[in-house]
Each structure stands twice: as C-alpha cells, then as structure tokens.
Amino acid sequence: MTTSEEPLTSVEICAGAGGQAVGLHKAGFKHVALVEIDKHAAAALAKNVRERDGWEWEREHGTVHPMDVNEFKPAEHIPGFEHGRISLLAGGVPCPPFSLAGRQLGRDDERDLFPRMLELVREIGPKAVMIENVRGLLQPEHKFAGYRKQIISELEEMGYQICKWDLVEAADYEVPQLRPRAILVAIHSDYYAEKFEWPVGNGKQKNVFQALKKSMQERYDRAKKLYPELTENLEEQHRFWEKHAKAGGVAPTLVGGSKKHGGADLGPTRAKAAWSKLGVDAMGVANDEDGEINVARDLLSKSGPKLTVRQAAIIQGFPEDWHFEGGKTAKYRQVGNAFPPPVAEAFGKNIAAVLSLGRRPDSEKQAALPAAAGNSGLSVAHDGPGISATFSDDRADFQSTPLR
C-alpha cells in the first residue's frame, strides 16, 4: 500500500510552466523531476516550486531540469533512482506532429517525442503513465491508427494495461474554455488497472464572465484611478464586456503563440470571431499587467478589452497568483501551451486512487518490471548538453548547473 512514508511520486516531461504539475500536485503527487526545454517556462516552474506554500517536499527532494528531454537520464538525474519505484510518468508531448493546424506529419516529424516517452517508460518502469496531446492524434480516427497501435503494443509489451486513450473536453472540468485533448492512461498490470475510472467532469461549466469578472473589475478600477477623466468611457466599455461575456459562454481554445510568426494574440480568424462575441479584442494581448496602462489599446477598443496574460492563465485554470517568466509574448506562450490544471487534477486523482490500492498480491516482484535497457521500436535523436536546475529552501534564486 502507498503510505505517507512512501508518497505518490511523479516524473513529468515537457512540463512547460507547470499546468499539468499544478493539477497532479493537487491530486497528491510529489514531483521528483520536472523536465522542460524552454528556459522561460523552466525558470517559471522553478520559481513557483521554490516559493509557493505546499511545495516543501519538492524543494527538498525534487529537481527542475531545464533541458531537452532526449538528454534527460533518470538514473543520472534522479537522486537515489530505483527502477519501478516512480508512481507516474506524465507529459504533454509536443503537438505539432499531430496538430490539425499543421502538416500532421506524425512519426515522420522530427519534433515527435513519443519515441522518447516510450524509452523513458522502459528506463523508469513507472507504475502508471499519462500522456496528453492534441485531438489531432485521434481525429480523424484513421489518420494515425497505425502509429497509435504501435504505441499501445509497446506499452503492453512492457507490462502495461491501456485503461483508455480518448478525447477529453476541458470545459467539462470547469475550465472556461473549449480545449479538447487526447489523453492516454496506462497502468502496470501489477496494479489494479481495471479499477481506473475515466473522469467525466461534474457536469458544470464555468463561463468567461464567471472566470474573469473579478480581474476585469480590477483592471477597469485601476484605469479609472489613473485616468479619472476617462471614467465614463471606461465604465461604458466595462458594461459592454459584461453584457457580451454573460451571453457568450466559454472561450475558444487558447493557442500558444507562434514562434515562427512572433507576437501573442488569441488565435486564428475563427477564434478571434468567437472572442469578439465574448466582448474581447483578440488582436493581441494587453500590456497593462505590470506597467503603465495603454487605455486606448487595451481597454477602450471598440471590440472590447484585450486580455492580460494573467487573465489568459485564469482561462486555462491556473491559480491566479501562478508566476510566469520572461516578456509578455514568452509568458503568453507558457499559458497558451499549457495543459489545464483542473483536467490534470481529475486524471491524477483517479490514477492515485488505483495506485493507493497497492500491488496485486499475486504480482511478481518489482524487479521483474521491464528492464531499463534497450530502445523502443521508434527512433529518436540525441544531441546537445543539458543543464539541471535545483531549488532548496536556502536558495534565493533560480540556478543552473552544467551536467557532467
């Protein structure tokens, strides 16, 4: 049985700024390792872990690794690593190979990290696996059927039972956003995989008005104090937003902002039209979160106010005070690329419920789990050095140390 002396532990790859980490943490998992290649996202994650209440275990035992997941070596980078001891390997592997908005090259896309994920399953031998990706991996159903079959086959060969691989709509988990995600859950056959219950949400939906009412009020109140001569215009525009937001329901899918094309906005043409119906100007992200307010641009546009990065994070389901790192565009990408914490929490709780039952009495010894040797049947490239970032109670800032 899992006890307080041996907590549920997790290793998370492609961790971003911590959307999935927040959810799994609320579900009871302790993060042994969080791997993220983007320097801003990794710095944000480390700062949150280092400074937030409730993350004391991670500060003592966990590590944020700002590095390419291909360079992450569990036996080297996890202190006291033992094969088969980690409770959960989780990750939101990159979506471009399967995105409906892209070329959908799948396994032929060099950005595909499913091969590395399978290698890590073999190397770590986790009790459970959770993989999150875009819906394009499952729709249309025939598109990547062969690839999905190969992934399932390799997991089964390593002793895992596939609980389910299906689409989940974030809005069903009180995330005020239409955000369909493909989620795979697999649990090792030494545990009671058949008892895993696919979370279905509570039937309630939170709309944009409910999510942003408080923060939008604060923005307009602040603007009125700074520019009292614009009070009438600001109040009129605030009422405009409230009227549309109350009637508009949930938001369209937030996107991460294209590194290729630069800048941060709320998505393609269709998404912008949906935001317009919610009383939001989607032609950019507001600049008024920390510095001076550009009232005309960010609060008095005829289309409505632009969202701040903080408000976009609320739409994703992040805690309101979660920290993001870098400039506005870098912060927005951290938000837009995230896995909504409430969805991760729901799945994490149900995985934890199964693992907390302990091992089957007739299961083989832990040493009989798949050996941490060899490669998966999919190819993966390795190049470049990595760095690891550690945090402890007596460190004042994020630090990186080259690996040997």
C-alpha positions as CSV (number, residue, x, y, z in Angstrom):
1,M,0.0,0.0,0.0
2,T,1.1,3.6,-0.6
3,T,1.7,5.3,2.7
4,S,2.8,8.7,4.0
5,E,6.3,7.3,4.3
6,E,6.3,6.5,0.6
7,P,4.3,9.2,-1.2
8,L,3.0,9.0,-4.8
9,T,5.8,10.4,-6.9
10,S,5.9,11.6,-10.5
11,V,8.3,12.4,-13.3
12,E,7.0,14.9,-15.8
13,I,8.5,15.7,-19.2
14,C,7.6,18.6,-21.4
15,A,6.4,20.2,-18.2
16,G,6.1,23.8,-19.5
17,A,5.4,26.4,-16.9
18,G,3.5,23.8,-14.8
19,G,-0.1,23.4,-15.9
20,Q,0.0,19.6,-15.5
21,A,2.3,19.9,-12.5
22,V,-0.3,22.0,-10.6
23,G,-3.0,19.5,-11.3
24,L,-1.0,16.5,-10.4
25,H,0.2,18.2,-7.2
26,K,-3.4,18.9,-6.2
27,A,-4.1,15.2,-6.9
28,G,-1.5,14.2,-4.3
29,F,1.6,13.5,-6.5
30,K,5.1,14.7,-5.4
31,H,7.3,15.8,-8.3
32,V,10.7,14.1,-8.3
33,A,11.7,15.6,-11.7
34,L,10.2,18.2,-14.0
35,V,11.8,18.4,-17.4
36,E,11.3,21.4,-19.7
37,I,13.5,22.7,-22.6
38,D,12.2,26.3,-22.7
39,K,14.3,28.5,-20.5
40,H,11.5,30.8,-19.5
41,A,9.0,28.1,-18.7
42,A,11.6,26.2,-16.7
43,A,12.5,29.3,-14.7
44,A,8.9,30.0,-14.0
45,L,8.3,26.4,-12.9
46,A,11.4,26.5,-10.6
47,K,10.3,29.9,-9.1
48,N,6.8,28.6,-8.3
49,V,8.1,25.4,-6.7
50,R,10.7,27.3,-4.7
51,E,8.4,30.0,-3.3
52,R,4.8,28.5,-3.0
53,D,3.3,27.1,0.1
54,G,2.6,23.4,-0.1
55,W,5.6,22.5,-2.3
56,E,8.0,21.9,0.6
57,W,8.5,18.2,-0.4
58,E,9.6,19.2,-3.9
59,R,12.0,21.8,-2.5
60,E,13.8,19.1,-0.6
61,H,13.6,16.2,-3.0
62,G,12.6,17.5,-6.4
63,T,14.5,19.0,-9.3
64,V,13.5,21.1,-12.3
65,H,15.6,20.2,-15.3
66,P,15.7,22.9,-18.0
67,M,16.9,20.6,-20.7
68,D,16.0,18.6,-23.8
69,V,14.0,15.5,-22.7
70,N,16.3,13.5,-25.0
71,E,19.2,14.4,-22.7
72,F,17.3,13.5,-19.5
73,K,18.7,10.3,-18.0
74,P,16.7,9.1,-15.0
75,A,19.5,7.0,-13.5
76,E,21.8,10.1,-13.6
77,H,19.4,12.9,-12.9
78,I,17.2,11.4,-10.2
79,P,19.0,11.0,-6.8
80,G,18.5,7.5,-5.4
81,F,16.8,6.4,-8.6
82,E,15.3,2.9,-8.5
83,H,13.7,1.3,-11.5
84,G,10.0,0.6,-10.9
85,R,9.7,2.9,-7.9
86,I,8.3,6.1,-9.5
87,S,4.5,6.2,-9.3
88,L,3.7,8.1,-12.5
89,L,5.4,9.2,-15.7
90,A,3.4,12.0,-17.3
91,G,3.9,14.5,-20.1
92,G,2.3,16.7,-22.7
93,V,4.5,15.7,-25.6
94,P,4.7,18.3,-28.4
95,C,1.7,18.7,-30.5
96,P,3.0,20.0,-33.9
97,P,3.4,16.5,-35.4
98,F,-0.4,15.8,-34.9
99,S,-2.0,19.3,-34.8
100,L,-4.9,19.9,-37.1
101,A,-3.5,23.3,-37.7
102,G,-0.2,21.8,-39.0
103,R,1.0,19.4,-41.6
104,Q,0.3,16.3,-39.4
105,L,3.5,14.5,-40.3
106,G,3.1,12.4,-37.1
107,R,6.0,9.9,-36.7
108,D,7.8,11.5,-39.6
109,D,8.1,14.8,-37.8
110,E,11.4,15.3,-36.0
111,R,9.5,17.0,-33.2
112,D,7.7,13.8,-32.3
113,L,8.7,12.8,-28.8
114,F,6.5,9.7,-28.4
115,P,9.6,7.6,-29.1
116,R,11.5,9.2,-26.2
117,M,8.4,8.9,-24.0
118,L,8.4,5.1,-24.6
119,E,12.1,4.9,-23.9
120,L,11.5,6.7,-20.6
121,V,8.8,4.2,-19.7
122,R,11.3,1.4,-20.3
123,E,14.1,3.2,-18.3
124,I,11.9,4.3,-15.4
125,G,9.4,1.5,-15.1
126,P,6.7,3.7,-13.6
127,K,3.6,2.2,-12.1
128,A,1.4,4.4,-14.3
129,V,1.7,6.5,-17.5
130,M,-0.3,9.5,-18.6
131,I,0.3,11.1,-22.0
132,E,-1.5,14.3,-23.2
133,N,-1.6,15.6,-26.7
134,V,-3.9,17.4,-29.2
135,R,-7.0,15.9,-30.6
136,G,-5.3,15.6,-34.0
137,L,-3.7,12.4,-32.7
138,L,-7.1,10.8,-32.5
139,Q,-9.1,12.6,-35.2
140,P,-9.7,11.7,-37.9
141,E,-9.6,8.2,-36.5
142,H,-7.8,6.6,-39.4
143,K,-5.1,9.2,-39.7
144,F,-2.6,7.8,-37.1
145,A,-4.3,4.5,-36.4
146,G,-1.1,2.5,-37.2
147,Y,1.0,4.8,-35.1
148,R,-1.3,4.6,-32.1
149,K,-1.4,0.8,-32.4
150,Q,2.4,0.6,-32.3
151,I,2.5,2.8,-29.2
152,I,-0.2,0.7,-27.5
153,S,1.7,-2.5,-28.5
154,E,5.0,-1.3,-27.0
155,L,3.3,-0.3,-23.7
156,E,1.6,-3.7,-23.5
157,E,4.8,-5.5,-24.2
158,M,6.3,-3.6,-21.2
159,G,3.5,-4.9,-19.0
160,Y,1.1,-2.0,-19.1
161,Q,-2.7,-2.2,-19.4
162,I,-4.2,0.5,-21.6
163,C,-7.0,2.0,-19.5
164,K,-8.2,4.3,-22.3
165,W,-7.0,6.6,-25.0
166,D,-9.7,9.1,-25.7
167,L,-10.7,12.8,-26.1
168,V,-11.4,15.0,-23.2
169,E,-13.1,18.4,-23.3
170,A,-11.6,20.8,-20.7
171,A,-14.8,22.7,-20.4
172,D,-16.4,19.6,-18.7
173,Y,-13.9,20.1,-15.8
174,E,-14.9,23.8,-15.1
175,V,-12.2,25.2,-17.4
176,P,-13.9,28.2,-19.1
177,Q,-12.6,27.1,-22.5
178,L,-13.2,24.7,-25.3
179,R,-10.0,22.7,-25.2
180,P,-10.2,19.1,-26.5
181,R,-7.2,17.0,-25.6
182,A,-6.2,13.4,-26.3
183,I,-5.2,11.6,-23.1
184,L,-3.7,8.1,-22.7
185,V,-3.7,6.4,-19.4
186,A,-1.8,3.1,-18.9
187,I,-1.3,1.3,-15.6
188,H,1.1,-1.6,-15.0
189,S,-0.5,-5.0,-14.7
190,D,1.0,-5.4,-11.2
191,Y,-1.7,-2.9,-10.1
192,Y,-5.4,-2.8,-10.4
193,A,-5.7,-1.1,-13.7
194,E,-9.2,-2.4,-14.3
195,K,-10.3,-0.2,-11.3
196,F,-9.3,3.0,-13.0
197,E,-12.3,5.2,-13.7
198,W,-12.1,7.7,-16.6
199,P,-13.1,11.1,-15.1
200,V,-16.1,12.6,-16.8
201,G,-16.3,16.0,-15.0
202,N,-19.0,17.2,-12.7
203,G,-21.5,18.4,-15.4
204,K,-20.9,22.0,-14.5
205,Q,-19.3,24.6,-16.8
206,K,-17.7,27.9,-15.9
207,N,-18.2,30.7,-18.4
208,V,-15.8,33.5,-19.2
209,F,-17.8,36.1,-17.2
210,Q,-17.6,34.0,-14.1
211,A,-13.9,33.4,-14.6
212,L,-12.8,37.0,-15.4
213,K,-15.4,39.1,-13.5
214,K,-13.1,39.9,-10.6
215,S,-9.9,40.6,-12.6
216,M,-11.8,42.7,-15.2
217,Q,-13.3,44.8,-12.5
218,E,-9.8,45.3,-11.0
219,R,-8.4,46.4,-14.4
220,Y,-11.1,49.0,-15.0
221,D,-11.0,50.3,-11.4
222,R,-7.3,50.8,-11.7
223,A,-7.6,52.6,-15.0
224,K,-10.3,54.9,-13.6
225,K,-7.9,55.9,-10.7
226,L,-5.1,56.7,-13.1
227,Y,-7.3,58.4,-15.7
228,P,-10.3,59.9,-13.9
229,E,-11.2,62.0,-17.0
230,L,-11.9,58.7,-18.8
231,T,-14.2,57.3,-16.2
232,E,-17.4,57.5,-18.3
233,N,-15.8,55.8,-21.3
234,L,-14.2,53.1,-19.1
235,E,-17.5,52.3,-17.4
236,E,-19.3,52.1,-20.7
237,Q,-16.7,49.7,-22.1
238,H,-16.8,47.6,-18.9
239,R,-20.5,47.2,-19.2
240,F,-20.0,46.3,-22.9
241,W,-17.7,43.5,-21.9
242,E,-20.0,42.2,-19.1
243,K,-23.0,42.1,-21.4
244,H,-21.2,40.0,-24.1
245,A,-19.3,37.8,-21.6
246,K,-22.5,36.9,-19.8
247,A,-24.2,35.8,-23.0
248,G,-21.2,34.2,-24.7
249,G,-20.4,31.1,-22.6
250,V,-17.0,29.5,-22.6
251,A,-13.9,30.7,-24.6
252,P,-12.5,29.2,-27.7
253,T,-9.2,27.3,-27.5
254,L,-6.3,29.4,-26.3
255,V,-3.2,28.9,-28.5
256,G,0.4,29.3,-27.5
257,G,1.6,31.9,-29.9
258,S,3.7,31.1,-32.9
259,K,7.5,31.4,-32.5
260,K,7.7,31.4,-36.3
261,H,5.4,34.4,-36.8
262,G,6.0,36.1,-33.5
263,G,3.7,38.1,-31.2
264,A,0.9,37.0,-29.0
265,D,-2.7,37.0,-29.9
266,L,-5.7,34.8,-29.1
267,G,-5.7,32.6,-32.2
268,P,-6.7,32.4,-35.9
269,T,-9.6,34.1,-37.5
270,R,-12.4,31.8,-36.2
271,A,-11.1,32.1,-32.7
272,K,-10.9,35.8,-32.9
273,A,-14.5,35.9,-34.1
274,A,-15.5,33.8,-31.1
275,W,-13.7,36.1,-28.7
276,S,-15.4,39.1,-30.3
277,K,-18.8,37.6,-29.3
278,L,-17.4,37.4,-25.7
279,G,-16.6,41.2,-25.8
280,V,-12.9,40.6,-26.1
281,D,-10.5,42.2,-28.6
282,A,-8.4,39.2,-29.7
283,M,-5.9,41.1,-31.9
284,G,-3.2,40.9,-29.3
285,V,-2.6,40.6,-25.5
286,A,-2.8,43.6,-23.2
287,N,0.3,45.4,-21.9
288,D,-1.2,46.7,-18.7
289,E,-0.5,43.8,-16.3
290,D,2.5,45.4,-14.6
291,G,3.5,48.7,-16.1
292,E,1.5,51.7,-17.4
293,I,-1.9,51.1,-18.9
294,N,-2.4,51.8,-22.6
295,V,-6.1,52.6,-22.2
296,A,-6.9,53.2,-25.8
297,R,-5.3,50.0,-27.0
298,D,-6.1,47.6,-24.1
299,L,-9.3,48.7,-22.5
300,L,-11.2,51.0,-24.9
301,S,-11.1,49.2,-28.2
302,K,-14.4,49.1,-29.9
303,S,-14.2,45.3,-29.9
304,G,-13.7,45.2,-26.1
305,P,-10.8,44.9,-23.8
306,K,-7.7,42.8,-24.6
307,L,-6.9,40.1,-22.1
308,T,-3.8,40.2,-20.0
309,V,-1.5,37.2,-19.6
310,R,-2.9,36.7,-16.1
311,Q,-6.5,36.6,-17.5
312,A,-5.4,34.1,-20.1
313,A,-3.9,32.0,-17.3
314,I,-7.2,32.1,-15.4
315,I,-9.0,30.9,-18.6
316,Q,-6.5,27.9,-18.6
317,G,-7.3,27.1,-15.0
318,F,-4.1,28.2,-13.3
319,P,-4.0,29.6,-9.8
320,E,-4.4,33.4,-10.1
321,D,-1.0,34.0,-8.5
322,W,1.0,31.4,-10.5
323,H,4.2,33.0,-11.8
324,F,5.3,33.2,-15.4
325,E,8.7,34.2,-16.6
326,G,10.0,36.4,-19.4
327,G,8.4,39.1,-21.6
328,K,4.7,39.3,-22.5
329,T,5.0,37.0,-25.5
330,A,7.1,34.4,-23.6
331,K,4.6,34.5,-20.7
332,Y,1.6,34.1,-23.1
333,R,3.2,31.1,-24.8
334,Q,3.7,29.4,-21.4
335,V,0.0,29.9,-20.7
336,G,-1.3,29.0,-24.2
337,N,0.7,25.8,-24.4
338,A,-0.4,24.5,-21.0
339,F,-2.4,21.5,-20.0
340,P,-5.3,22.9,-17.9
341,P,-4.6,22.1,-14.3
342,P,-8.2,21.0,-13.4
343,V,-8.1,18.3,-16.1
344,A,-4.7,17.1,-14.9
345,E,-6.0,17.0,-11.3
346,A,-9.1,15.0,-12.2
347,F,-7.0,12.3,-14.0
348,G,-4.3,12.4,-11.3
349,K,-6.8,11.7,-8.6
350,N,-8.2,8.7,-10.3
351,I,-4.8,7.3,-11.1
352,A,-3.8,7.9,-7.5
353,A,-6.9,6.1,-6.3
354,V,-5.7,3.0,-8.2
355,L,-2.1,3.1,-7.1
356,S,-3.1,3.7,-3.5
357,L,-4.7,0.2,-3.5
358,G,-1.2,-1.2,-3.7
359,R,0.2,-4.1,-5.8
360,R,-1.7,-7.2,-6.6
361,P,-0.8,-9.9,-4.0
362,D,-0.1,-12.3,-6.9
363,S,2.1,-9.9,-8.9
364,E,5.7,-10.6,-9.5
365,K,8.4,-8.8,-7.5
366,Q,9.2,-5.2,-8.6
367,A,12.5,-6.4,-10.1
368,A,10.6,-8.2,-12.8
369,L,9.3,-5.0,-14.3
370,P,10.7,-4.2,-17.8
371,A,14.5,-3.9,-17.8
372,A,15.9,-0.4,-18.1
373,A,17.8,-1.3,-21.3
374,G,17.4,-1.1,-25.0
375,N,15.3,1.3,-27.1
376,S,11.7,1.4,-28.1
377,G,10.9,0.4,-31.6
378,L,10.7,4.1,-32.6
379,S,13.8,6.1,-33.5
380,V,14.9,9.2,-31.6
381,A,17.8,11.6,-31.9
382,H,20.0,12.8,-29.1
383,D,22.2,15.9,-29.3
384,G,23.5,18.7,-27.2
385,P,24.4,19.1,-23.5
386,G,21.8,19.6,-20.8
387,I,21.6,21.6,-17.6
388,S,19.7,20.9,-14.4
389,A,18.2,23.4,-12.1
390,T,17.8,22.6,-8.4
391,F,16.0,24.5,-5.7
392,S,16.1,24.4,-1.9
393,D,14.8,26.4,1.0
394,D,18.0,28.4,1.3
395,R,18.4,29.4,-2.3
396,A,17.2,32.9,-3.2
397,D,17.0,32.5,-7.0
398,F,16.9,30.0,-9.9
399,Q,20.3,28.4,-10.6
400,S,21.5,26.2,-13.4
401,T,24.5,23.9,-13.2
402,P,26.1,22.2,-16.2
403,L,25.9,18.4,-16.1
404,R,28.9,16.2,-16.4
